[in-house]
Amino acid sequence: MLCHASFALMVSAIRRAVFLGIWTEGVRLTGQETNFQSLVICTSPRSGSTLLCKLLAATGKAGSPDSHFHEPSLDKWLKSYDLTAEQFSGDMERLRAIFQAAKERGSNGTGVFGLRMQRKSFDFFSRQLKVLHPELPTDRARIEAAFGKTLFIHLTRKDKIAQAVSFVKATQSGLWHKAADGTELERLSEPQDPVYDTELIASHFRQMNAYEAEWARWFSAERIDPLQITYDELSSDPEAALIRIFDALGFEHEAARGIAPPVAKLSDATNREWIDRFAMELREGNV
């Protein structure tokens, strides 16, 4: 039998876990933990997140990660899940339905919810979570209350010049992703020739660095030690990156092996020329 002091400590621990939003099926009284119920890829544009999301989905074990809350608009969230405001009696019921629909789509029957979170989308997402869980004190607690025990992955691209160039070139050309066979996978505008623009690249270079700093501040404030994966690691050895994530999730490696990258690199001689040119202008103080 537990002595009175031990029992009191155990009850206190349970209450604290409930308060922090982390009392899920994955946490047991013995201190042993099951696998995570969700993963959140914290990232910024042109960091390889589409490749990572598709690789994780292809394993059949780690949900269907995507930008399920990308647009900062409840109306657009409703539309993306074929819901209408008229279906619900109030804002809270509507919000709960959106998050449940996102969880089902992002889990895809695997038991793990996958979410890609771009930094520019995060503040609006965070505000809606606070509406859902006003009793909880932190973003992390509210995320885990909504989706269960969460693995946070920080996917970053260290070469911010290359990242900015990639973003500008994709925006200008309209082509954002190609499939592995070279066919177009995602195009957002009509084709046009990209044109080098110092000020435009500089603007996005600063923005990419700002996103990085904002994620760093948030991880620190939330006391999160994310799994760190870089664009270079992911693009050079996708299987090794998947295995690192599977290790963190507590999965066997088998499903992470032998998956062919489903997207092709868009970087070409134009990217290299622009990167070198902008780096020189930056060194010379012309930016």
C-alpha positions in Angstrom: 0.0 0.0 0.0 1.1 3.6 -0.7 1.9 5.6 2.4 0.0 8.9 2.8 2.9 11.0 1.6 3.5 8.9 -1.5 -0.2 8.9 -2.4 -0.3 12.7 -1.9 2.7 13.1 -4.3 1.1 10.9 -6.9 -2.1 12.8 -6.8 -0.2 16.1 -7.1 1.6 14.8 -10.1 -1.6 13.7 -11.8 -3.2 17.1 -11.1 -0.2 18.9 -12.6 -0.2 16.7 -15.7 -3.9 17.4 -16.2 -3.4 21.1 -15.8 -0.5 21.2 -18.3 -2.6 19.3 -20.8 -0.2 16.3 -21.0 -2.3 13.7 -19.3 -2.9 11.4 -22.3 -2.9 7.7 -23.0 0.8 8.1 -23.5 1.6 8.9 -19.9 1.4 6.2 -17.2 1.7 6.4 -13.4 4.9 4.3 -13.6 6.6 7.0 -15.5 6.8 4.9 -18.7 5.6 6.5 -21.9 4.1 5.0 -25.0 4.6 6.6 -28.4 3.7 10.1 -29.2 0.2 10.9 -30.5 1.3 13.8 -32.7 4.2 15.5 -34.3 4.5 19.2 -35.3 7.1 20.2 -37.9 8.0 23.8 -37.0 9.5 25.3 -40.1 9.6 28.1 -42.7 9.1 28.1 -46.5 11.7 26.4 -48.8 13.2 24.3 -46.0 12.2 20.9 -47.4 9.0 20.5 -45.5 7.0 19.2 -48.5 9.6 16.4 -48.9 9.5 15.6 -45.2 5.7 15.6 -45.0 5.4 13.2 -48.0 8.1 10.9 -46.7 6.4 10.6 -43.3 3.0 10.0 -44.9 4.6 7.3 -47.2 5.7 5.3 -44.1 2.0 4.7 -43.2 3.0 5.2 -39.5 3.3 8.9 -38.9 0.0 10.4 -40.1 -0.4 12.7 -43.0 1.5 15.8 -42.1 0.5 19.0 -43.9 -0.3 22.7 -43.3 -3.7 21.9 -41.9 -4.1 25.4 -40.4 -2.1 27.4 -43.0 -4.5 30.3 -43.8 -5.2 32.7 -40.9 -9.0 32.5 -41.4 -11.7 30.5 -39.7 -13.8 30.7 -42.9 -11.0 29.1 -44.9 -10.4 26.5 -42.3 -14.1 25.6 -42.4 -14.1 25.4 -46.2 -11.0 23.1 -46.3 -12.9 20.6 -44.2 -16.2 20.9 -46.0 -17.8 22.6 -43.0 -20.1 25.6 -42.8 -20.6 28.0 -39.9 -24.4 27.3 -40.0 -23.8 23.8 -38.9 -22.8 24.9 -35.4 -24.6 26.6 -32.6 -21.6 28.8 -31.6 -18.0 29.7 -32.1 -16.7 27.1 -29.6 -18.6 24.2 -31.2 -17.4 25.4 -34.7 -13.7 25.6 -33.5 -13.9 22.1 -31.9 -15.2 20.7 -35.1 -12.4 22.2 -37.2 -9.7 20.8 -34.9 -11.4 17.4 -34.9 -11.6 17.4 -38.7 -7.9 18.4 -38.9 -6.9 15.7 -36.5 -8.7 13.0 -38.5 -7.2 14.2 -41.8 -3.7 14.6 -40.3 -3.8 11.2 -38.6 -5.1 9.3 -41.6 -5.9 6.3 -39.5 -2.3 5.9 -38.1 -2.9 7.1 -34.6 -0.4 9.9 -35.0 -1.5 13.4 -36.0 1.0 15.2 -38.3 1.1 19.0 -38.7 3.4 21.3 -40.7 3.4 24.7 -39.0 4.9 27.6 -40.9 6.0 30.4 -38.6 3.8 33.0 -40.4 0.7 30.8 -39.7 1.5 30.2 -36.0 0.2 33.3 -34.2 -3.4 32.9 -35.5 -3.3 29.2 -34.8 -2.1 29.9 -31.3 -4.9 32.3 -30.7 -7.5 29.8 -31.7 -6.0 27.2 -29.4 -6.2 29.7 -26.5 -9.9 30.0 -27.2 -10.3 26.3 -27.1 -8.2 25.8 -23.9 -8.2 29.1 -21.9 -7.5 27.2 -18.7 -4.1 26.1 -19.9 -1.0 28.4 -19.5 1.2 27.7 -22.5 1.0 27.0 -26.2 2.7 23.6 -25.6 0.0 22.6 -23.1 -2.8 23.7 -25.4 -1.2 21.8 -28.4 -0.9 18.7 -26.4 -4.5 19.1 -25.0 -5.7 19.2 -28.6 -3.5 16.5 -30.2 -2.0 14.5 -27.5 1.7 14.0 -26.5 3.6 15.9 -29.2 7.0 15.5 -30.8 8.2 18.9 -32.0 10.5 18.9 -35.0 12.5 22.0 -36.0 13.1 21.7 -39.7 15.5 24.5 -40.8 17.6 25.6 -43.7 21.0 27.0 -42.5 21.8 28.7 -45.8 19.3 31.6 -45.6 20.5 33.1 -48.8 19.7 29.9 -50.7 16.4 29.8 -48.9 15.5 33.3 -49.9 16.6 32.7 -53.5 14.5 29.6 -53.7 11.5 31.4 -52.4 11.8 34.3 -54.8 12.5 32.0 -57.8 9.4 29.9 -57.0 7.2 32.9 -56.5 8.3 34.4 -59.8 8.3 31.2 -61.9 5.0 30.0 -60.3 6.5 26.5 -59.9 6.8 25.4 -56.2 7.4 21.6 -56.5 8.1 18.9 -59.0 7.5 15.2 -58.6 10.4 12.8 -58.7 9.7 12.0 -62.3 10.1 15.7 -63.2 6.4 16.5 -63.7 4.9 19.5 -62.1 3.5 18.8 -58.6 2.5 22.3 -57.4 2.2 25.4 -59.5 0.6 28.6 -58.1 0.8 30.9 -61.1 1.3 30.9 -64.8 4.9 30.2 -66.0 7.2 33.2 -66.3 11.0 33.7 -66.4 12.5 34.6 -63.0 14.4 37.8 -62.8 17.2 38.6 -60.3 16.0 41.2 -57.8 18.4 42.3 -55.1 15.8 44.0 -52.9 13.3 41.2 -53.2 15.9 38.6 -52.2 17.1 40.8 -49.4 13.6 41.2 -48.0 13.0 37.5 -47.9 16.5 36.9 -46.6 15.7 39.1 -43.6 12.3 37.4 -43.3 13.7 33.9 -43.2 16.2 34.9 -40.5 13.3 36.5 -38.5 11.3 33.3 -38.7 14.3 31.4 -37.4 14.6 33.8 -34.4 10.9 33.6 -33.7 11.0 29.8 -33.5 14.0 30.0 -31.3 12.3 32.4 -28.9 9.2 30.2 -28.8 11.1 27.0 -28.1 12.8 28.7 -25.2 9.6 30.2 -23.8 7.8 26.9 -24.0 10.8 24.9 -22.7 10.8 22.7 -25.8 13.9 20.9 -27.0 12.8 20.0 -30.5 14.3 17.3 -32.7 16.6 19.3 -35.0 16.7 18.4 -38.7 18.3 20.5 -41.4 17.4 20.9 -45.1 20.9 19.6 -46.0 20.5 16.5 -43.8 17.1 15.8 -45.2 18.0 16.3 -48.9 21.2 14.4 -48.7 19.9 11.3 -46.8 16.1 11.3 -46.4 16.1 7.8 -45.0 18.5 8.7 -42.2 16.3 11.7 -41.3 13.2 9.5 -41.2 15.0 7.0 -39.0 15.9 9.8 -36.5 12.2 10.8 -36.3 11.2 7.2 -35.9 13.7 6.8 -33.1 12.2 9.8 -31.4 8.6 8.5 -31.9 9.6 5.1 -30.6 8.9 3.3 -33.9 10.7 0.4 -35.5 12.9 1.4 -38.5 11.4 -1.0 -41.1 8.7 1.4 -42.4 11.2 4.2 -42.7 13.5 2.3 -45.1 13.5 2.2 -48.9 11.1 5.1 -49.6 12.1 6.9 -52.7 12.0 10.7 -52.4 8.6 11.8 -53.9 9.8 15.3 -55.0 12.7 16.5 -57.1 15.0 19.4 -56.3 14.2 22.6 -58.2 17.6 24.2 -57.6 19.6 24.7 -60.8 22.3 27.0 -62.3 20.1 30.0 -61.9 19.8 29.4 -58.1 23.6 29.1 -57.9 24.2 32.2 -59.8 21.7 34.2 -57.7 23.1 32.9 -54.5 26.7 33.8 -55.4 25.7 37.2 -56.7 23.6 38.1 -53.6 26.4 36.8 -51.2 28.9 39.1 -52.9 26.5 42.1 -52.7 26.0 41.3 -49.0 29.7 41.1 -48.3 30.3 44.4 -50.1 27.5 46.1 -48.1 25.3 46.8 -51.1 22.2 45.2 -49.6 
